[in-house]
Amino acid sequence: MGQNELTNTLKVQRAIRDITQEELAAAVGVTRKTINTIENGIYTPSTALALKLARFFEVSVEEIFQLAG
């Protein structure tokens, strides 16, 4: 079975709420670079960070992160 790639809608979620990467980073306790690398699919967040992001946006984790393929 092949490895699935994680995709995300983090940038879309931010745009809907009109917040910057820096504002989101401060709200969940990470750096702006971390948010940027997650949005660009370079970094896969920990379960704890994924849950913090979902809680911040008041959506389920699955509404932000999906397995592609």
N, C-alpha and C positions, 0 to 999 in steps of 0.2 A: 504494500500500500504506500503510495507517494505521500510526501510531506505536504500538508496544506499550508497555504500562505494566509496570514492574517491581514485583512483589510479593515479600514475604519472610516467613519464619517465624522471624525473629530473636527475637521475644518468646517464642515457643513454645520455641525452643532454650534460651533463658535460664531459662524456667520449669522445664523438664525437669531442668536442672542446679542450680536454686535459686540463681541469682546475680543481682545487681542490675545495672542499667545502668552504674553507677559502677564496679563490679568488672570488668565486661566491657570498659569503656572503658580502664581502667588496663592490662588484659592485652594489648590490641591497640594501645595508644598513641594514643588519641584522647580527646576529651572526652565526658562523659555526654550533653551536648546532641547531639553527633554521632550517638551510638547512638540517642537518642530520635528524631531526625529521620529516620534510616534506618528505624526500626521503623514510623514513621507515614507512610512513603512520600513524605516531603518532599525527602529528599536521596538521590541514587543514589551509592553508594560507588564509589571507584576500583577498578580490577581488583585492585590490590595489597591494599587494605583488605578486599575481598571474600574474597581468598585467605587473609588473616590470620584473618578470622572463621571461615572453613571449617576452617582448621588448628586453631584454638582449640577448636572444637566436635567436631573429628575426624569431619567429614562432608564430602561434596562441596559445591562451590559451589552446584550445582543443588538440593541439599537445603535450602538457605537462600533462594536467589533464583530466581524463576521469571518468565517473561514471561507476562503475562495477555493474553488475547485472541488 
